[in-house]
Amino acid sequence: MNVEQATKIIIKPYITEKTFAMVENESKICFIVDRMASKPEIAQAVTTLYNQKAINVNTARTIYGKKAFVQFESTEKARDLATKIGML
């Protein structure tokens, strides 16, 4: 997967107080993603864009679009990525 395809899948990070807590407590970051994106595509897009391996991906459809909750290996990796993308 190239960067252009990955940016079509991962639209933007979703930032709320609850997602801040998820970074610290569950090693998860929430993204708004393309409605037609599958879980493996989302994991591959995160790896392509941010050079971090996603362990688990959960999705939910909301009024804001499709959300993807991406879990990382450790809290430190999730915190570093959240800082890199401007969440923290």
Secondary structure as UniProt FT lines:
FT   HELIX           3..9
FT   STRAND          10..13
FT   HELIX           17..26
FT   STRAND          28..33
FT   TURN            35..36
FT   HELIX           39..50
FT   STRAND          54..62
FT   TURN            63..64
FT   STRAND          65..72
FT   HELIX           75..84
FT   TURN            85..86
//
